[in-house]
Amino acid sequence: MPQQALVWFKRDLRIADHAPLALAAGADAAVALFVVEPEWLTSPECDAQHVAFMRGHVLALRAALAARGLPLLIRVGSVPTVLSELRRVFDFTHLYSHEETGPGWTYARDRAVGKWCRREGVVWHESPQNGVVRRLNDRSGWARRWQQRMDARQVVVPEQFRGISGLDLGTWPDDLVAQHGHADSRPLPAIGEVAAHACLQSFLDGRGARYRRDLSSPLTAEQGCSRLSAYLAFGSLSMRQVHQGTEAKITALKSLGTADARSMAYHLRGFAGRLRWHCHFMQKLESEPEIEFRNIARSYDGLREDAFDWQRFEAWKRGCTGYPMVDACMRSLNATGWLNFRMRAMLVSFAAYHLWLHWREPGLHLARQFLDFEPGIHWSQMQMQSGTTGINTFRMYSPSKQQLDHDPHGEFIRRWIPEYGTSAYPKPIVDEKTAIREAKNWLYGVRLTAGAKAEAAAVQKKHGSRKSGLPPSGKRRRATRHSDVPRQASLFADEGLS
Ligand SMILES: Cc1cc2nc3c(=O)[nH]c(=O)nc-3n(C[C@H](O)[C@H](O)[C@H](O)COP(=O)(O)OP(=O)(O)OC[C@H]3O[C@@H](n4cnc5c(N)ncnc54)[C@H](O)[C@@H]3O)c2cc1C
């Protein structure tokens, strides 16, 4: 029986290293599909910047696929309905897609698609997209599996497809997008697979030379971090491409043998470790989808929920808390759609401990602000930085210490808070000492109970890393000989992985 293939694109908007495309290339006839889902447009995490970035990627992909003879259809609606309608004009026998670790609505949608495929007799083949393992029973051996997947050869996608012509291609639904309030996006980075590779290349060719040193300050991180997260979240780069590109660069640098090359290799090794973190955190949501909505450690239920102060929340969202480092970071994020890791953690720590806000609403606000919103990383990090995982130390960032360490001359603050230092800038909305003392009392009041301790052991078993995330001590000692990397051990220690 001839095989007729439909490739369903989601957050994997590239051609290279794309297993579903390669599978469809062997079919007797093929078509590609992107569905603009109302469930996405109406979800509380969705923002105009996501829609605009997606639109750009889909249209760029459509052009690139057309050059290979594969039409990319754009449809609007819930996926099972779209599939039923499409099947009337193209009787596909196989549906090819990547696995997705998405928010609850995508999980429900995938179950509905699975049901639809079984009913219609369509074979649905899902390929892994990164290091996340589906139906994982035990975290032991996870890091080894990640390594194997990342080291495996990239999928080669043929130059030509037996694409079906004459189908209605469909257009991006700009009117519908506008109806949902997503018409005007803030400025976006360059879009598409080519731009994503250029970003990776510029990082490996120079921007990453001082990565470990640059990543913590919002002043240096803007250039010194890779800025690949949005491309990874939309799939215009695969994690394997980033991993292999980085490893190849490290090898090349080492073979040069100069002090500069060795130093850069050391910095890129720190970056390479973070790529594993990406999948490590996503694995938590994959293994326990409910953590998008409820505490990872149930012992912490009820601690903050009823105390939610909407006025404090509004001040935090707008960058008007009276804590300049917090406000500058929030305003910068709201304007640009990106912030470095440490400052993201500080924003959440401030919401969770200083303002005593439950993580869900702050998490939704940040999800809309982060162009790179990746649910598995996001919700795991929100909980980790809010102290509700049961297994992580409570990381209470002091905004003034962060300011001292990472913006000592107030450059970043003045850039984002023009009224700083005048009477127009608000007074602190909470007293830091009191807030932190109370937060500690409440949190340790739970953590030290027998129930919380028992639960922590179970959480560690299910989600905890089997590796510390720290570089081996030998490497650490050797690396500290570089004069420009004095603080790397503490960088890893206080941002640690678990
Ligand atoms: C509360 C909170 C929410 C976050 N939400 C997201 C999110 O929605 N999407 C997202 O991609 N990252 C998220 N992060 C992680 C991290 O802040 C971003 O990945 C990073 O800032 C993106 O910039 P970059 O690509 O230049 O990172 P780089 O420093 O260049 O790192 C390279 C890549 O490694 C991965 N990575 C780096 N740090 C982490 C980390 N701590 N945890 C997991 N993966 C990491 C990312 O894929 C990143 O693109 C969050 C962090 C916090 C504290």
The ligand as an SDF file (V2000), in Angstrom:
LIG
                    3D

 53 58  0  0  0  0  0  0  0  0999 V2000
   12.4450   31.4860   36.7470 C   0  0  0  0  0  0  0  0  0  0  0  0
   13.1870   31.0720   35.5170 C   0  0  0  0  0  0  0  0  0  0  0  0
   12.4940   30.7660   34.3680 C   0  0  0  0  0  0  0  0  0  0  0  0
   13.1470   30.3540   33.2250 C   0  0  0  0  0  0  0  0  0  0  0  0
   12.4130   30.0870   32.1030 N   0  0  0  0  0  0  0  0  0  0  0  0
   13.0310   29.6830   30.9780 C   0  0  0  0  0  0  0  0  0  0  0  0
   12.2770   29.4180   29.8050 C   0  0  0  0  0  0  0  0  0  0  0  0
   11.0430   29.5600   29.7800 O   0  0  0  0  0  0  0  0  0  0  0  0
   12.9530   29.0260   28.6940 N   0  0  0  0  0  0  0  0  0  0  0  0
   14.3140   28.8620   28.6890 C   0  0  0  0  0  0  0  0  0  0  0  0
   14.8860   28.4960   27.6490 O   0  0  0  0  0  0  0  0  0  0  0  0
   15.0390   29.0750   29.8050 N   0  0  0  0  0  0  0  0  0  0  0  0
   14.4500   29.4990   30.9410 C   0  0  0  0  0  0  0  0  0  0  0  0
   15.1980   29.7420   32.0650 N   0  0  0  0  0  0  0  0  0  0  0  0
   16.6300   29.3670   32.0800 C   0  0  0  0  0  0  0  0  0  0  0  0
   17.6490   30.4480   31.6360 C   0  0  0  0  0  0  0  0  0  0  0  0
   17.4490   31.6260   32.3330 O   0  0  0  0  0  0  0  0  0  0  0  0
   17.5830   30.6980   30.1310 C   0  0  0  0  0  0  0  0  0  0  0  0
   17.6960   29.4740   29.4220 O   0  0  0  0  0  0  0  0  0  0  0  0
   18.7280   31.5690   29.6350 C   0  0  0  0  0  0  0  0  0  0  0  0
   18.7520   32.7730   30.3460 O   0  0  0  0  0  0  0  0  0  0  0  0
   18.5320   31.8330   28.1400 C   0  0  0  0  0  0  0  0  0  0  0  0
   19.5180   32.6640   27.6030 O   0  0  0  0  0  0  0  0  0  0  0  0
   20.6920   32.0560   26.6900 P   0  0  0  0  0  0  0  0  0  0  0  0
   20.1270   31.2040   25.6140 O   0  0  0  0  0  0  0  0  0  0  0  0
   21.5510   33.1750   26.2800 O   0  0  0  0  0  0  0  0  0  0  0  0
   21.4140   31.1220   27.7420 O   0  0  0  0  0  0  0  0  0  0  0  0
   22.8830   30.5470   27.8330 P   0  0  0  0  0  0  0  0  0  0  0  0
   23.4280   30.9360   29.1380 O   0  0  0  0  0  0  0  0  0  0  0  0
   23.6740   30.8650   26.6340 O   0  0  0  0  0  0  0  0  0  0  0  0
   22.6140   28.9830   27.9050 O   0  0  0  0  0  0  0  0  0  0  0  0
   22.4770   28.1710   26.7370 C   0  0  0  0  0  0  0  0  0  0  0  0
   21.2550   27.3240   26.8230 C   0  0  0  0  0  0  0  0  0  0  0  0
   21.3480   26.4380   27.9310 O   0  0  0  0  0  0  0  0  0  0  0  0
   20.0730   26.2600   28.5150 C   0  0  0  0  0  0  0  0  0  0  0  0
   20.0890   26.7950   29.8790 N   0  0  0  0  0  0  0  0  0  0  0  0
   20.8740   27.7720   30.3680 C   0  0  0  0  0  0  0  0  0  0  0  0
   20.6130   27.9750   31.6760 N   0  0  0  0  0  0  0  0  0  0  0  0
   19.6460   27.1140   31.9970 C   0  0  0  0  0  0  0  0  0  0  0  0
   18.9590   26.8320   33.1970 C   0  0  0  0  0  0  0  0  0  0  0  0
   19.2290   27.4680   34.3370 N   0  0  0  0  0  0  0  0  0  0  0  0
   18.0110   25.8870   33.1900 N   0  0  0  0  0  0  0  0  0  0  0  0
   17.7270   25.2100   32.0550 C   0  0  0  0  0  0  0  0  0  0  0  0
   18.3490   25.4330   30.8840 N   0  0  0  0  0  0  0  0  0  0  0  0
   19.3000   26.3630   30.8590 C   0  0  0  0  0  0  0  0  0  0  0  0
   19.0890   27.0340   27.6520 C   0  0  0  0  0  0  0  0  0  0  0  0
   18.6000   26.1760   26.6600 O   0  0  0  0  0  0  0  0  0  0  0  0
   19.9690   28.0910   27.0380 C   0  0  0  0  0  0  0  0  0  0  0  0
   19.4730   28.5940   25.8220 O   0  0  0  0  0  0  0  0  0  0  0  0
   14.5610   30.1920   33.2330 C   0  0  0  0  0  0  0  0  0  0  0  0
   15.2620   30.5020   34.3950 C   0  0  0  0  0  0  0  0  0  0  0  0
   14.5940   30.9370   35.5160 C   0  0  0  0  0  0  0  0  0  0  0  0
   15.3670   31.2660   36.7500 C   0  0  0  0  0  0  0  0  0  0  0  0
  1  2  1  0
  2  3  1  0
  2 52  2  0
  3  4  2  0
  4  5  1  0
  4 50  1  0
  5  6  2  0
  6  7  1  0
  6 13  1  0
  7  8  2  0
  7  9  1  0
  9 10  1  0
 10 11  2  0
 10 12  1  0
 12 13  2  0
 13 14  1  0
 14 15  1  0
 14 50  1  0
 15 16  1  0
 16 17  1  0
 16 18  1  0
 18 19  1  0
 18 20  1  0
 20 21  1  0
 20 22  1  0
 22 23  1  0
 23 24  1  0
 24 25  2  0
 24 26  1  0
 24 27  1  0
 27 28  1  0
 28 29  2  0
 28 30  1  0
 28 31  1  0
 31 32  1  0
 32 33  1  0
 33 34  1  0
 33 48  1  0
 34 35  1  0
 35 36  1  0
 35 46  1  0
 36 37  1  0
 36 45  1  0
 37 38  2  0
 38 39  1  0
 39 40  1  0
 39 45  2  0
 40 41  1  0
 40 42  2  0
 42 43  1  0
 43 44  2  0
 44 45  1  0
 46 47  1  0
 46 48  1  0
 48 49  1  0
 50 51  2  0
 51 52  1  0
 52 53  1  0
M  END
$$$$
